[in-house]
Amino acid sequence: MEYNAKLCTQNESKINGRGVWHYLIDTPIGQIHVVEYENQQKELIRFLIDSNLEKATLKYNTICKNIVAGKI
């Protein structure tokens, strides 16, 4: 059996040369939010959040604020 998933970029930012992204993966078994950012060494740090747009948006905004504040 084959299942198709759809990937959509919800948000994308570049802050102090570092990327921050929020993707939505829509699958037949539900939605998965992926929030990731580049740490200071340009390595990707990734968070997976099941079906909760508010939680994913909050995570994305918190990461952006923390990069601006120099906390991460």
mmCIF file of the C-alpha atoms, coordinates in Angstrom:
data_MODEL
# 
_entry.id   MODEL 
# 
loop_
_atom_site.group_PDB 
_atom_site.id 
_atom_site.type_symbol 
_atom_site.label_atom_id 
_atom_site.label_alt_id 
_atom_site.label_comp_id 
_atom_site.label_asym_id 
_atom_site.label_entity_id 
_atom_site.label_seq_id 
_atom_site.pdbx_PDB_ins_code 
_atom_site.Cartn_x 
_atom_site.Cartn_y 
_atom_site.Cartn_z 
_atom_site.occupancy 
_atom_site.B_iso_or_equiv 
_atom_site.pdbx_formal_charge 
_atom_site.auth_seq_id 
_atom_site.auth_comp_id 
_atom_site.auth_asym_id 
_atom_site.auth_atom_id 
_atom_site.pdbx_PDB_model_num 
ATOM 1  C CA . MET A 1 1  ? 0.000  0.000  0.000  1.00 0.00 ? 1  MET A CA 1 
ATOM 2  C CA . GLU A 1 2  ? 1.257  3.470  -0.837 1.00 0.00 ? 2  GLU A CA 1 
ATOM 3  C CA . TYR A 1 3  ? 0.526  6.603  1.193  1.00 0.00 ? 3  TYR A CA 1 
ATOM 4  C CA . ASN A 1 4  ? 1.177  10.122 0.029  1.00 0.00 ? 4  ASN A CA 1 
ATOM 5  C CA . ALA A 1 5  ? 2.260  12.950 2.317  1.00 0.00 ? 5  ALA A CA 1 
ATOM 6  C CA . LYS A 1 6  ? 2.140  16.664 1.586  1.00 0.00 ? 6  LYS A CA 1 
ATOM 7  C CA . LEU A 1 7  ? 4.838  19.043 2.896  1.00 0.00 ? 7  LEU A CA 1 
ATOM 8  C CA . CYS A 1 8  ? 4.139  22.765 3.344  1.00 0.00 ? 8  CYS A CA 1 
ATOM 9  C CA . THR A 1 9  ? 6.409  25.488 4.695  1.00 0.00 ? 9  THR A CA 1 
ATOM 10 C CA . GLN A 1 10 ? 4.486  27.369 7.394  1.00 0.00 ? 10 GLN A CA 1 
ATOM 11 C CA . ASN A 1 11 ? 7.207  29.829 8.455  1.00 0.00 ? 11 ASN A CA 1 
ATOM 12 C CA . GLU A 1 12 ? 10.822 30.532 7.573  1.00 0.00 ? 12 GLU A CA 1 
ATOM 13 C CA . SER A 1 13 ? 13.205 33.095 9.055  1.00 0.00 ? 13 SER A CA 1 
ATOM 14 C CA . LYS A 1 14 ? 16.847 34.049 8.800  1.00 0.00 ? 14 LYS A CA 1 
ATOM 15 C CA . ILE A 1 15 ? 18.121 35.604 12.046 1.00 0.00 ? 15 ILE A CA 1 
ATOM 16 C CA . ASN A 1 16 ? 21.767 36.605 12.490 1.00 0.00 ? 16 ASN A CA 1 
ATOM 17 C CA . GLY A 1 17 ? 22.648 34.321 9.562  1.00 0.00 ? 17 GLY A CA 1 
ATOM 18 C CA . ARG A 1 18 ? 20.868 31.305 11.072 1.00 0.00 ? 18 ARG A CA 1 
ATOM 19 C CA . GLY A 1 19 ? 17.801 29.629 9.629  1.00 0.00 ? 19 GLY A CA 1 
ATOM 20 C CA . VAL A 1 20 ? 14.594 28.782 11.487 1.00 0.00 ? 20 VAL A CA 1 
ATOM 21 C CA . TRP A 1 21 ? 11.827 26.749 9.822  1.00 0.00 ? 21 TRP A CA 1 
ATOM 22 C CA . HIS A 1 22 ? 8.332  25.448 10.566 1.00 0.00 ? 22 HIS A CA 1 
ATOM 23 C CA . TYR A 1 23 ? 7.018  22.751 8.220  1.00 0.00 ? 23 TYR A CA 1 
ATOM 24 C CA . LEU A 1 24 ? 3.691  20.954 8.194  1.00 0.00 ? 24 LEU A CA 1 
ATOM 25 C CA . ILE A 1 25 ? 3.604  17.364 6.966  1.00 0.00 ? 25 ILE A CA 1 
ATOM 26 C CA . ASP A 1 26 ? 0.044  16.290 6.181  1.00 0.00 ? 26 ASP A CA 1 
ATOM 27 C CA . THR A 1 27 ? -0.302 12.499 6.096  1.00 0.00 ? 27 THR A CA 1 
ATOM 28 C CA . PRO A 1 28 ? -3.228 10.063 5.941  1.00 0.00 ? 28 PRO A CA 1 
ATOM 29 C CA . ILE A 1 29 ? -2.632 9.269  9.642  1.00 0.00 ? 29 ILE A CA 1 
ATOM 30 C CA . GLY A 1 30 ? -2.534 12.917 10.797 1.00 0.00 ? 30 GLY A CA 1 
ATOM 31 C CA . GLN A 1 31 ? -0.471 16.066 10.731 1.00 0.00 ? 31 GLN A CA 1 
ATOM 32 C CA . ILE A 1 32 ? 3.099  16.405 11.956 1.00 0.00 ? 32 ILE A CA 1 
ATOM 33 C CA . HIS A 1 33 ? 4.774  19.753 12.557 1.00 0.00 ? 33 HIS A CA 1 
ATOM 34 C CA . VAL A 1 34 ? 8.543  20.017 12.180 1.00 0.00 ? 34 VAL A CA 1 
ATOM 35 C CA . VAL A 1 35 ? 10.277 23.006 13.752 1.00 0.00 ? 35 VAL A CA 1 
ATOM 36 C CA . GLU A 1 36 ? 14.015 23.249 13.236 1.00 0.00 ? 36 GLU A CA 1 
ATOM 37 C CA . TYR A 1 37 ? 16.808 25.768 13.535 1.00 0.00 ? 37 TYR A CA 1 
ATOM 38 C CA . GLU A 1 38 ? 20.538 26.078 12.948 1.00 0.00 ? 38 GLU A CA 1 
ATOM 39 C CA . ASN A 1 39 ? 22.593 26.240 16.120 1.00 0.00 ? 39 ASN A CA 1 
ATOM 40 C CA . GLN A 1 40 ? 25.736 28.381 16.294 1.00 0.00 ? 40 GLN A CA 1 
ATOM 41 C CA . GLN A 1 41 ? 27.747 25.607 14.603 1.00 0.00 ? 41 GLN A CA 1 
ATOM 42 C CA . LYS A 1 42 ? 25.147 25.510 11.765 1.00 0.00 ? 42 LYS A CA 1 
ATOM 43 C CA . GLU A 1 43 ? 23.907 22.060 12.849 1.00 0.00 ? 43 GLU A CA 1 
ATOM 44 C CA . LEU A 1 44 ? 20.169 21.467 12.597 1.00 0.00 ? 44 LEU A CA 1 
ATOM 45 C CA . ILE A 1 45 ? 18.189 21.043 15.802 1.00 0.00 ? 45 ILE A CA 1 
ATOM 46 C CA . ARG A 1 46 ? 14.763 19.509 15.115 1.00 0.00 ? 46 ARG A CA 1 
ATOM 47 C CA . PHE A 1 47 ? 11.501 19.199 17.052 1.00 0.00 ? 47 PHE A CA 1 
ATOM 48 C CA . LEU A 1 48 ? 8.539  17.040 15.975 1.00 0.00 ? 48 LEU A CA 1 
ATOM 49 C CA . ILE A 1 49 ? 5.095  18.063 17.225 1.00 0.00 ? 49 ILE A CA 1 
ATOM 50 C CA . ASP A 1 50 ? 1.972  15.981 16.571 1.00 0.00 ? 50 ASP A CA 1 
ATOM 51 C CA . SER A 1 51 ? -1.144 17.755 15.247 1.00 0.00 ? 51 SER A CA 1 
ATOM 52 C CA . ASN A 1 52 ? -0.829 20.885 17.402 1.00 0.00 ? 52 ASN A CA 1 
ATOM 53 C CA . LEU A 1 53 ? -0.453 24.062 15.329 1.00 0.00 ? 53 LEU A CA 1 
ATOM 54 C CA . GLU A 1 54 ? -0.499 26.349 18.382 1.00 0.00 ? 54 GLU A CA 1 
ATOM 55 C CA . LYS A 1 55 ? 2.297  24.424 20.113 1.00 0.00 ? 55 LYS A CA 1 
ATOM 56 C CA . ALA A 1 56 ? 4.401  24.349 16.917 1.00 0.00 ? 56 ALA A CA 1 
ATOM 57 C CA . THR A 1 57 ? 3.888  28.071 16.298 1.00 0.00 ? 57 THR A CA 1 
ATOM 58 C CA . LEU A 1 58 ? 4.837  28.844 19.895 1.00 0.00 ? 58 LEU A CA 1 
ATOM 59 C CA . LYS A 1 59 ? 7.992  26.708 19.562 1.00 0.00 ? 59 LYS A CA 1 
ATOM 60 C CA . TYR A 1 60 ? 8.960  28.509 16.320 1.00 0.00 ? 60 TYR A CA 1 
ATOM 61 C CA . ASN A 1 61 ? 8.384  31.972 17.835 1.00 0.00 ? 61 ASN A CA 1 
ATOM 62 C CA . THR A 1 62 ? 10.277 31.067 21.023 1.00 0.00 ? 62 THR A CA 1 
ATOM 63 C CA . ILE A 1 63 ? 13.282 29.859 19.022 1.00 0.00 ? 63 ILE A CA 1 
ATOM 64 C CA . CYS A 1 64 ? 13.287 33.072 16.958 1.00 0.00 ? 64 CYS A CA 1 
ATOM 65 C CA . LYS A 1 65 ? 13.135 35.240 20.111 1.00 0.00 ? 65 LYS A CA 1 
ATOM 66 C CA . ASN A 1 66 ? 15.887 33.229 21.793 1.00 0.00 ? 66 ASN A CA 1 
ATOM 67 C CA . ILE A 1 67 ? 18.212 33.582 18.798 1.00 0.00 ? 67 ILE A CA 1 
ATOM 68 C CA . VAL A 1 68 ? 17.616 37.356 18.728 1.00 0.00 ? 68 VAL A CA 1 
ATOM 69 C CA . ALA A 1 69 ? 18.302 37.536 22.488 1.00 0.00 ? 69 ALA A CA 1 
ATOM 70 C CA . GLY A 1 70 ? 21.491 35.460 22.124 1.00 0.00 ? 70 GLY A CA 1 
ATOM 71 C CA . LYS A 1 71 ? 20.162 32.694 24.392 1.00 0.00 ? 71 LYS A CA 1 
ATOM 72 C CA . ILE A 1 72 ? 20.660 29.909 21.848 1.00 0.00 ? 72 ILE A CA 1 
# 
